[in-house]
Amino acid sequence: MAENSVAKSRTDVLVNDFVRSVYNWMGGGLALTAVVALYVSSNETLMRLIFGNPILFFVLIFAELGLVFSISGMVQRMSATTATGLFMLYSALNGVTLSFIFLAYTQTSIVSTFFICAGTFVGCSIYGWTTKKDLTSWRGFLMMGLIGIIIASLVNMFIQSSAMHMLISYIGVIIFVGLTAYDTQKLKNMALTQPAGTDGAVVRKGAILGALSLYLDFINLFLLLLRIFGTGRD
């Protein structure tokens, strides 16, 4: 009995350390994104350079996609330092491309939407962590929904329908609310199945991968909520 209690205590410590590391890296990535976005938006020269040159803007977008796929698909073949560096680089590049929101929306609406997003994210994470229901069955539905809103967004770039724009936003919020809960549960399962004595570098890479998933959920949820609640500048 005592041995089981000690083993459970050690497991709890390992899980808590791993989860804390994930959320610390996620928070660091979000903070870096915010700082870079604010800096770029306040620099007229940089704004003209980035958003006045469509080629450069799309190069940055493709670079971000490349970093996401690299971290997600090849993290086990990287060193922990490389994985961390790529995640922070992605966060910084995302700040560059998201800097437009400070010009498109009022700062008050950005701040209020951020708190709405943070509250929603925390609630979904708590649900994903505490629920006894296996959320694995959600994956197929959520992936189909995600692909659907991507396709609909591309189509709406041409037809410019405000009604479709809002519909995509509301459906997108539902999708990323589900993904936040799903990814949190997946993170919990990853932490619980982590063997004792796992190499620190391996744990770090797992934490970076988890941080990337939750970071993407938060950013996308924030942008979709900003479409709904954000107040445009005059």
N, C-alpha and C positions, 0 to 999 in steps of 0.2 A: 504493500500500500504506500509506504513512504517513498519507495523508489519510483512508483508511478507518479506520485505527487511532484517529486523533484524533476522528473522527465517532462511533465506537463508544464512546470514552471519554466524550465529552460526553453521549451517550445514557444511558450508565450513571449518570452524575452526576444527570441530570434524573430518571431513574427512581427512584434512591435517595432524592433529595430529596422527590419526590412521595410515595413509600411511607412515608418517615419522618414526613412531615406527616400522613398518614392515621392512622398508629398513635399519633402524639402527640395528635391530636384525640380519637381513640377513648379513649385512656388518660385524657385530661382529663375526658371525659364520664363514664367509669366512676368516676373519683375523686370527681367532683361528686355523682353518684348515691349513692355510699357515704356521703359526709359528710352529705348531706341526710337520707338514710334513718336514719342513726345519731342525728342530732340530733332528728328528729321522734319516733323511737321512745323517746327519753329524756325527752320532754315530754308528760306525761300530758294536759294541756289540748288540745294539738294532736291527739293520738291519739283522744281522745273526739270532738273536732270533726270529724275526717276519717272515722273508722270508725264513729262513732255516728250519722252522718248519711248514709244511703245515697245521697241525691240529690247531695250534694256529692262523694261518692266517685265516682259515675258521671260527674259533670261533669268531674272530673279525668281519668278514663279517656278520655272522648270528646275532651277537649282534647289529650291525648297522641296519640291517633289522628289528630286533625286536623293536628297538627304534623308527624307522620311523613309523611302524604300531601302536605302542603304542601311540605316539603323535597324529597321524592322527585319530585314532579310539577312543581314550579315553581321549582326551584333556579336554572335558567338565566335566569329572569326576575327574580331577586333580586340585590341587591348581595351581595358576599362578606360584608360586615359583618352584613347581615340574616340570611343563611344560617347564619353562625356563631352569632349570637345565638339563633336559633330552635333550633339543635341543643343549645346549652347550657341553654336554657329547658326543652326536652324532657327532658334528662338530670336536671335538678333536679326536675321534676314526677314523673319516674319514681322518683326517690328518695323522694318523699312517699308514693306509692302502694305502694312496696315496703318501706316501713318496718315493715310487719307481720311480716316474717320475723325481726326481732330479738326479737319477742315469741313467735312460734310455734316457733322453733328455738333450740337452745343456741348460744352464740357459738362454742364449740369446733367444732361440726358445720358452722357457717356458714364458718368459716375453713378447715377441712379440705376442704370441698366446693369452696370458691373455688380452692384450689390444684389440686384434681383437674380442675376446669373449665379453669383456666389452662393446665395441662399438655396437656389434650386439645385445647384451642383452638390452642395453639402447634403441636402435632403436625399438626393438620389444615391449618393455614395453610402450614406447610412443605411438606406434600404438594401442596397446591393451587398453590404457587409453583414447585415443582421438577418436577412431573410433566409428561411430554411428551404425555400423553393429553388430548384436548379434552373438558372436562367439560360443555360446552354441552348435550350430550344428557341430562345429569342433571336439567336444569331442570324439564322437564315432570313427571318422576317426583317430584321434591322438592316442587313446587308442589301436586301432587295429594295427596301425603302430608301436607303442611302443612294443606291445607283439610280433609282427613280427620280429623286430630287436633283441629282447632278444632271441627268438628261433633260429634265424639265427646265432647269436653270439655263442650260445651253440653248434650248429652243426659245426661251423667253428673251434671250439676248437679241433675237431677231424680231420677235413680234411685239416686245415691249408692253406686255399687258400688266397693268398695276394689280388687277385682281389675281392673276396667276402668281405675281410676285409675292403677294401677301399669303396666298394659299401655300406656296412653297415654304415660306417662312414658318407658318404654323405647323405644317407637317414635319419640317426639319427640326423644330423644337422637340416634337414628340420623339423623333428618331434619336436625337442626341441625349434626351433624357433617358431613354432606354439603354443607349450605349454606355452612358455613365454608370448606370446600375450594373450592367453586364460586365463592363471592364473592371469595376471595383470587385465584383465577386470573383472574376478570373484572377485578379491580383491577390485576393485572399487565399484562393486555392493554391496559387503559385507559392505563397509564403508558407502555407501549411505543409506542402509537400517537399519543401526544401530540405535536403538531407543535412543532418547535424555535421558540422565540420566542413561545410562547403567553402571552397576557396573564396577569399574576400573579393577578388577581381570578378569572379563569376556572379557573386551577389550584387556587386556594383553594376554590372552590365544588366542584370535582371531589373534592378531598380531604375536604371535609365530607360529601359524598354517600357516599364510600367508608367514611368513619368511621362514619356512621350504619348502613350495612349490617352492618359487622363488630360494632358495638356491639349491635345487635339480636340477632345470632347469639350473641354472648357471654352477654348477659343471659338469653335464653331457654334456652340450654344450661345455664347456672348454675341457673336455677329448676327445670328438669327433673331435674338431678342432685341438687338439694337435696331434691326429693320422694323420691328413691331412697335417698340416703345420710344425709339430715338426721335429727337426733334431736330430737324434740319436747320442749318444756318440760313439766315435770310440772304 
